[in-house]
Amino acid sequence: MTTTRRKIVVLYGSQTGQAETIANGIHEDAVYNNYDSNVFCLKEEGKEFVITDVTCVIFVCSTTGDGDPPENARKFIRSINRKSLSETHLSKLNYALLGLGDTNYSTFCGGPKKLEKALKQRGAKSFFKTAYADDGTDLEDTVEPWIEGLWPALDVYFSSLGTMPNNVMVRNVQSCETVNHTRTEVNDVKADMENLALSKDKIPTIPKDDPSTSSLLSNMTSVDSSQSLLNSFETEIPSNEMLNMSSAPFPGSEELATITLSPLSKQWIGMRFVDAERISLQSQDFKYQNGHSFPLATSETILTKLVEAKQLTRDDAVKIAMEITLKTEDQFPYQPGDSISVCCENPKEEVDWLISRLSLNDVADNAAEFFVLPNSSKKATNPCPYVPRIFTIRYAFTYCIEIRSVPKKMLLRSLAEYTTDQSEIRRLQELSSKQGGHEYVALIREKNVCILDLLAAFKTCSPSFELLVQHLPRLMPRRYSLINSPLVSKNHLSFAFNVVKFEKDIGRMYARDGICTGFLHNLGNASSNTTNQNISQLPSIKVFRTKSTGFCLPTDTSPPLVMIGPGTGVAPFIGFLRHLEALSAQTTDRWLFYGCRHKDRDYLYKDELESYLNKGILSRLLVAFSRDPTSSESPKYVQDNLKLHSLDIANLLFQKRAIFYVCGDARNMAKDVRQCIIEIITKERNCSDKEAVDLFKQVLDEKRYREDIWA
Ligand code: NAP
């Protein structure tokens, strides 16, 4: 046996940063376990590492679009797919692969599957079973056990080579710290949590005239939810509102007597103040998020002016839909069906509360910089590239950090280290433990709890700003489909959306709007309330164009089109129809299937759609109302109308070779529509289910069934 240190390389392909975070965590654990480990992005091949020189690699790769590898992995996959390479090109390479995907989308884990196929074709060998984690349910359900199993698998692999690590302590389930709570202790914890929930203490509130909070972002409009946020936090927390265990026993809670603590992720981001003086940083002082690139961005981030905000629904609609129109200064080339990403900000009131809760009021506006802690194994020179090099805490929390993201178990585990009250520590440990998985999902994940909720509930928890930056993801721009045609609106970009609402709930300590839809809604209200129509005074919004997913009109406009888009899913079709009208494109079979809840309350673009029908731009307009009291036969959903026209649909699919477009909800609607089309094929082609699925796959391969769906 030799005593060489075991050498591994962790390589990631990451679109939104999740795969990168997981890869970094594996690398940290590897260093902790005395492996000679490095972590790189796959795009660094040839610069930081050479794939033919490495023998043991852990790949973490996500998926984007319709089953594509992330952008930063594509070149690597292309390079090992080169026909000129032999089948043994990577025969020295032994790998383990963790794939990330989302079953709400049609091609689950397409990115990592393509990567693995390419690796295998070049002779690489897997030493540990590949796993595919599903973001549609819970990534951590798969990621955690896979990482636990990785260490013994690496041990077996290296042992087979005859290498012995230096004092290695392979971290696995057994070697993780185990905390035994007796049954009584667990009940104590539950009682403590009830006490916590019943506590008469008030959560610290922010003086509304605090000068340190008003110096920045003075141009932000007041947010309606601010008052409700502050009021929520000022009122006592009702007993049933915070992690009240006794009224809701969870499966698996019996197991909580013994909890296995997951490894504590090492802190590696440090921060220092570079200037004792306060500075006021406004969004326009920097390129948004330091100009750091965004996945799928296909244009520079440009500044637009919000020129119009319209409510599209009646006030009594179940969901309030709005249309926003932005004016661009310069040319902004786009196609109908394209989408833009809106750079949003966190609500001022929440940022202020967070700063106050972390006792950072005195320093929140001081110039600061990040650094990598000296004893860290991280090689990064800039720990947080999407925060300007010199920043303020307030700026980072407002523009760069996703403070509403659901805290990962790793964060809960770290928060326990910053908490003083024993019952709170135990509760955080439980929620972050393997045994607390069900509770974590039910109380944190499914309730969309965020760090503010946790800090409101766990009153003795005082994490550092750096810890939160390390664990909370980057604030990502939100994507919206354009409803314009470039032939009609050259300098205007419009999109429609529902204002997302989250009511107060167990664990969710205050009512809130969606981050971006709330931001747009408030800016829209502010702009429509202003009498000053001087464009320079209108609210500014930064946007960029997002890569087309192939959801576009064919260049030749003659093929028949079938458009299926309930709710705001109709948005890109409005763009299509405006474009076809502007082209005076010859009328052919063009069907639109739309669905909403009530004819009079939320039928979006009703007049415009009916006018397209009258002008012959549309040949059929079929609308289903899901909640209007009509006869039991009347169609409820778009699928019902598809079925009512099943023979026409089959003809359009096979004889007329129409292009089908589906836009809207990925979780239910898109799946149900696919199923409905397969049933129509079975019926109209008089074939078996399997044959129908095969026929449908052919249509997919011919790119005649296109989806732009949103989970
Ligand atoms: P929605 O809530 O999905 O509802 C629209 C209609 O669809 C309602 O009548 C609803 O009926 C019905 N519906 C519910 N379940 C269905 C199913 N399984 N099959 C068919 N119809 C069903 O509409 P929305 O709120 O506008 O949502 C559309 C989705 O598309 C959202 O997820 C949105 O984020 C996304 N989207 C986003 C953009 C964007 O630009 N960001 C663009 C397009 C779409 P009931 O509620 O009565 O059951």
Residues whose N, C-alpha, C, O or C-beta is under 5 A from the ligand:
A	BS01	NAP	R479 Y480 S481 A496 N498 P566 G567 T568 G569 A571 G595 C596 R597 S626 R627 Y637 V638 G664 D665 N668 M669 D672 W710
